[in-house]
Structures are given as C-alpha cells and as structure tokens.
Amino acid sequence: MKNLQLPFLFLVCILVLKCKSDKQNHLFCKSVCYDDVQKAVKNNSLIIDVRSKQEVAESGLIPTSVNIPLGCLRSKLEMSRKDFKDEFNHSKPKKRTLIIVTGRTGMPNSPACEILCFLGFKKVRDYVGGYEDFERRDKECRPPPAPYCSHNIANSCEPTGDAYPVPTTSEIPINPLQYGNSCSNPLSCLQDKLTQSKKDFKDEFDLGNMSKSTTVPKVVDFKQVKSLPDDILLIDVREPSELQQVGVLPKSINIPLGNVENAFKQLTPEEFKQLYGCNKPDLNNSMVFSCKAGIRSAKAMKILENLGYKNTSNYQGGFDDWLEQTQKPSA
C-alpha cells in the first residue's frame, strides 16, 4: 500500500504545480514592446486587436493584425480552422503559437489574456502600448521625407547639391523660343507667366491632368460606394476564389491583400495597367478598398498609407453589406 502512495503523492504534486503555473500564466501574461510587435508583423505572427470595430475604423490596425472585439474573442477562437481562416485570412493559432494581444493605448489587456490562457494558449503576450504607440514609434523609425523647398525666382534654395536638387529649366513647362528675344531668360518668363490670370495660365499650359483627385472620407458606406465618381478607384482585396463563389463588387478591380504592397510599390505604371486594366494611381489619387466585412480592406488601406498614399478609404461593411443592401426589397 505504501508503495502505491508515493507515486500517487508525486502525481498530486505535479498537478498542483501545473495548476499553479497555469494560474500564473492566466493572471500574468508577459508584456511586449514595439520592437517585439514589429518582429511579429514581419513574421506574420498572430496579433489580435480586441478593440471594437468602430474604434478600429476610426484609427486603424497594426499591419497583419486581426480585429476580434473582446466580447466575441472566445467564440471566434473556438471556430473551426477553416471558418477562422475564411473570416480573418489568418491561420487559427495552435496552443503553442505566439499570440500578441493589443487594445486601447495604455490599458492592460488582462481580460483578453485571461480568455486566451483559459482556452489553453501558452504563449500569450500583452502589448500595452496599443495601436497609438505602434503608430507613433513606426513614424519615428521611418526615414524623414526630403523637405519641400520653394524656389524663388531670384534666389536658389539652400541647401543645394545632390540632396535637394534644384529643377533645371528643362523641367519648367515653358518654351523660351516661342517668346522671342523677350524670353531669352526662362526664369524671367516664368515670373511673367505666373502673374497671368488663372484662366490665361490654364488655357496656355493645359494643367487639366494636374487637377486634384476627388477626395472621400476615411470610412464609406453603401450609398457612397454605389455613387462613387469614375475618378475614384474601387479595389476589392478578397481572394479570386471568393469573387467566384460569392460575387463581384461592381466597378471594382481585384487586388488580393497579399499582392497589394507589391502592386503599388514594385509595379511600373505600364505593368500595373497591363495586370489590372486601369491606370496606376499616384499618391494623391483617391481609392476605396473593400473586402468581405471591412477587416482586410482596413489592412490594405494602412499598407498604402505607409507607402505615402494620402487619400485612401475603407468600405467598412464590405461585400457582405453590399449584398444585404442590394437584396433589400425596394420600397
């Protein structure tokens, strides 16, 4: 009998220690900093933002992260692997997969960490800084843009040299030969032309292709998408298989989320047009992104903002909202 008691007591001790360890993990998830999150982004590790969809729409998401509001975190992580992948375009984590939880800035994400630990996940980390800290630190780490330098007619701009090249007269859209001897100095002609009336200047130099693109708000709804002007590009970032199975958003082009950065960063205008059938937008053109429910499109929007595009917008409801609105019986 004594021989049986010893192994039994040893087993009880192991279970007690394990429960104690689980309890500590449950209550004290390790915190991570910006550098850890940046590594997780590069490695495509799972980053879960537990803020509400409204908060995310108003500010944004850390790249590659998924938005699962705290109230439905447990139910989403209990989904099948296929359903999780379909909804979040990310593999469902295994029990020993690294998971970083983030939310409001400066607010510990203890409830979310506790839920994950309760579900058996072993490597849960808390990014207390949240999206705002990531955005601030990300901007600090980016190389500063070359400062814009306004060149006066009479004076060159400092500093000069290769770092801030001064435009040559060949870059000025005025042909001095057409003005005779009075325009032997192109810069003096430039001064004359810039003092013309707006109408005369536009008639002479045809700046129609330099007009600003129509701007749209950061978040748009069904009515705004339905009435988008022709000069605003509508981009659906779902996978081609989703379009075949569910349907295509009218007037949109399809650039899957995984191809967005390459399309806008690497492709030449000619390659972009050949591949997608439209002109490649410049940094000032307006674009609206859409997906199934607004999550992947928010990520695409953030990718383009990081590339310098200034007028991007998210169709928050996505194709699910489009189907719902178009299938409503007409009044």
C-alpha positions in Angstrom: 0.0 0.0 0.0 2.9 2.4 0.9 4.4 1.6 -2.5 1.3 2.9 -4.2 1.0 6.1 -2.0 4.4 7.5 -3.1 3.7 7.6 -6.8 0.2 8.9 -6.1 1.5 11.8 -3.9 4.1 12.6 -6.6 1.4 12.8 -9.2 -0.7 15.1 -7.0 2.3 17.4 -6.5 2.8 17.6 -10.3 -0.8 18.5 -10.8 -0.7 21.2 -8.1 2.4 22.8 -9.6 0.9 22.7 -13.1 -2.4 24.3 -11.9 -0.3 27.0 -10.1 1.7 27.6 -13.2 -1.4 27.8 -15.4 -2.9 30.2 -12.9 0.1 32.5 -13.0 0.1 32.4 -16.8 -3.6 33.2 -16.6 -3.1 36.3 -14.5 0.3 37.5 -15.5 0.8 37.5 -19.3 4.2 38.8 -20.3 4.2 42.3 -21.9 5.9 43.1 -25.1 7.2 46.4 -26.6 7.2 48.0 -30.1 10.3 46.1 -31.3 8.7 42.7 -30.4 5.5 43.7 -32.3 7.5 44.8 -35.3 9.2 41.4 -35.4 5.7 39.8 -35.1 4.5 41.8 -38.1 7.5 40.8 -40.2 7.0 37.1 -39.2 3.2 37.3 -39.8 2.6 36.2 -36.2 -0.9 36.5 -34.9 -1.7 39.9 -33.4 -5.2 40.3 -32.1 -6.7 43.8 -31.6 -9.6 43.5 -29.1 -11.0 47.0 -29.6 -14.5 47.5 -31.0 -14.9 47.7 -34.8 -15.8 51.4 -34.5 -12.6 52.2 -32.7 -10.6 50.3 -35.3 -12.4 52.1 -38.2 -11.7 55.5 -36.6 -7.9 54.9 -36.1 -6.6 51.8 -37.9 -4.9 48.5 -37.3 -1.4 47.3 -36.8 -0.3 45.7 -40.1 -1.1 42.0 -40.3 -3.2 42.1 -37.1 -6.8 40.9 -36.9 -9.7 42.7 -35.1 -11.6 40.4 -32.8 -13.6 42.5 -30.3 -13.2 41.3 -26.7 -16.9 40.3 -26.4 -16.6 37.7 -29.1 -12.9 36.6 -28.6 -13.7 33.3 -27.1 -16.3 32.3 -29.7 -14.0 33.2 -32.6 -11.1 31.2 -31.2 -13.4 28.2 -30.8 -14.3 28.3 -34.5 -13.1 25.6 -36.9 -9.7 26.2 -38.5 -11.4 26.7 -41.9 -14.0 29.2 -40.6 -11.3 31.2 -38.8 -9.2 31.3 -41.9 -12.1 32.4 -44.1 -13.1 35.2 -41.8 -9.7 36.6 -40.7 -7.5 35.5 -43.6 -5.1 34.1 -41.0 -4.4 30.6 -39.8 -6.1 29.7 -36.5 -3.4 29.6 -33.8 -2.2 26.4 -32.2 -1.9 26.1 -28.4 1.8 27.0 -28.5 1.6 29.7 -31.2 2.8 33.2 -30.2 -0.3 35.5 -29.8 0.1 39.2 -29.1 -2.9 41.0 -27.7 -3.4 44.7 -28.2 -6.2 47.2 -27.5 -6.5 50.7 -26.1 -3.3 52.6 -25.5 -2.0 52.3 -22.0 -4.7 49.8 -21.0 -3.6 46.3 -19.9 -5.4 43.6 -21.9 -5.8 41.3 -18.9 -9.4 40.1 -19.7 -8.3 39.1 -23.3 -5.1 37.4 -22.0 -7.2 35.5 -19.4 -9.6 34.2 -22.0 -6.7 33.0 -24.2 -4.9 31.4 -21.3 -8.2 29.7 -20.2 -8.6 28.3 -23.7 -5.1 26.7 -23.3 -2.9 29.0 -25.3 0.6 29.0 -23.8 2.4 31.9 -25.5 0.1 34.9 -24.9 1.8 38.4 -24.8 0.3 41.8 -24.0 1.2 44.9 -26.0 0.0 47.5 -23.5 1.1 50.4 -25.8 -1.5 49.5 -28.3 -2.1 50.9 -31.8 -1.3 54.5 -31.0 2.1 53.6 -29.5 2.9 51.4 -32.6 1.9 54.2 -35.0 3.9 56.8 -33.1 7.0 54.6 -32.9 6.6 53.5 -36.5 6.7 57.1 -37.7 9.7 57.8 -35.6 11.6 54.9 -37.2 10.7 55.8 -40.8 13.3 58.0 -42.7 12.1 61.5 -42.9 10.9 62.7 -46.3 13.1 65.1 -48.2 11.9 68.6 -47.2 10.0 70.5 -49.8 11.9 73.6 -50.9 10.2 76.5 -52.5 12.5 78.1 -55.1 12.3 81.8 -55.6 12.8 83.4 -58.9 15.9 85.4 -58.0 17.5 83.2 -55.3 18.4 79.5 -55.2 17.3 77.4 -52.3 19.6 76.2 -49.5 20.9 73.6 -49.1 22.0 73.0 -52.7 23.6 69.9 -54.1 22.5 66.3 -54.8 20.5 66.1 -51.6 17.9 68.7 -52.7 18.2 69.0 -56.5 17.1 72.3 -58.0 14.8 72.0 -61.0 16.5 72.8 -64.3 14.9 75.0 -66.9 14.1 71.8 -68.9 11.7 70.8 -66.2 9.8 74.1 -66.5 6.9 73.7 -69.0 7.7 76.9 -70.9 9.5 77.0 -74.2 11.6 80.2 -74.3 11.9 80.1 -78.1 8.3 80.9 -78.6 8.6 84.2 -76.9 11.4 85.7 -79.0 14.1 87.9 -77.5 12.0 89.0 -74.6 12.3 85.5 -73.2 16.0 84.8 -73.5 15.9 84.2 -69.8 13.5 81.4 -69.0 13.2 82.3 -65.3 12.1 85.8 -66.1 9.5 84.3 -68.4 8.4 82.1 -65.6 7.7 85.1 -63.4 5.7 86.7 -66.2 3.6 83.6 -66.7 2.9 83.0 -63.1 1.4 86.6 -62.8 -1.2 85.8 -65.6 -4.8 85.3 -64.7 -5.8 81.7 -63.8 -7.8 81.3 -67.0 -5.0 82.5 -69.3 -2.5 80.3 -67.5 -4.7 77.2 -67.8 -5.5 78.0 -71.5 -1.8 78.3 -72.3 -0.4 75.4 -70.3 -3.3 72.9 -70.0 -3.0 71.7 -66.5 -6.1 69.5 -66.6 -4.1 66.4 -65.8 -2.7 68.0 -62.6 -6.1 68.6 -61.0 -6.6 67.1 -57.6 -8.4 63.8 -57.3 -11.9 63.7 -55.7 -11.5 63.1 -52.0 -13.6 60.7 -49.9 -13.9 60.2 -46.2 -11.8 57.5 -44.4 -14.8 55.3 -44.0 -17.6 55.0 -46.6 -21.0 53.3 -46.6 -23.1 51.5 -49.2 -24.6 54.7 -50.7 -21.2 56.4 -51.1 -19.8 53.3 -52.8 -22.7 53.0 -55.1 -22.3 56.6 -56.2 -18.5 56.7 -56.4 -17.3 59.1 -59.2 -15.4 57.5 -62.1 -12.1 59.0 -61.0 -12.1 57.1 -57.7 -10.6 53.6 -57.9 -12.5 50.8 -56.1 -10.3 47.9 -55.1 -11.6 44.6 -53.8 -8.8 42.8 -51.8 -10.6 39.4 -51.4 -9.2 36.3 -53.0 -10.2 35.5 -56.6 -11.9 32.3 -55.3 -14.2 34.4 -53.1 -15.3 36.5 -56.0 -16.1 33.4 -58.0 -18.1 31.9 -55.1 -19.9 34.9 -53.8 -19.8 37.6 -56.4 -18.0 40.7 -57.7 -18.4 44.3 -56.4 -19.5 46.3 -59.4 -16.9 48.7 -60.9 -14.1 47.2 -58.7 -10.7 45.8 -59.6 -9.4 42.8 -57.7 -6.0 43.0 -56.0 -5.8 40.3 -53.3 -4.5 41.7 -49.9 -1.3 39.7 -50.2 -0.5 41.4 -53.5 -1.4 45.0 -52.6 2.0 46.2 -51.4 3.8 44.7 -54.4 1.3 46.2 -56.8 1.7 49.7 -55.6 5.4 49.6 -54.6 7.1 47.4 -57.3 4.9 47.5 -60.4 5.6 50.2 -63.0 2.6 52.1 -64.4 2.7 50.0 -67.6 2.8 46.7 -65.6 0.0 47.9 -63.3 -2.2 48.8 -66.3 -1.5 45.6 -68.1 -2.2 43.5 -65.0 -5.3 45.3 -63.6 -6.7 47.1 -66.7 -6.5 50.7 -65.3 -4.0 53.4 -64.7 -1.8 53.1 -61.6 -3.0 55.8 -59.1 -0.5 58.4 -58.0 0.0 59.4 -54.3 -2.9 62.0 -54.4 -5.5 59.9 -56.2 -8.4 58.7 -54.1 -9.1 54.9 -53.6 -11.7 52.9 -51.8 -10.8 49.4 -50.5 -13.3 46.7 -49.9 -13.3 43.0 -48.8 -15.8 40.7 -47.2 -16.5 42.7 -44.0 -14.0 45.6 -43.8 -11.1 43.9 -42.0 -8.7 43.1 -44.8 -9.6 46.3 -46.6 -8.5 48.3 -43.5 -5.2 46.5 -43.6 -4.8 47.3 -47.4 -5.6 51.0 -46.6 -2.9 51.0 -43.9 -0.4 49.5 -46.3 -0.9 52.3 -48.9 -0.8 55.0 -46.2 2.6 53.6 -45.2 3.7 53.9 -48.9 2.7 57.6 -48.9 -0.8 57.4 -50.5 -2.9 60.2 -49.0 -6.5 59.6 -50.0 -7.4 56.0 -49.1 -10.8 54.9 -47.7 -12.4 51.8 -46.3 -15.8 50.4 -47.2 -16.3 49.1 -43.7 -19.3 46.9 -44.4 -17.6 45.2 -47.4 -19.3 42.8 -49.8 -21.5 41.4 -47.1 -23.1 44.8 -46.6 -23.3 45.3 -50.4 -25.3 42.1 -50.8 -27.5 42.9 -47.8 -28.3 46.4 -49.2 -28.9 45.3 -52.8 -31.1 42.4 -51.7 -33.4 44.6 -49.7 -36.9 44.8 -51.2 -37.4 48.2 -52.8 -39.9 50.5 -51.0 
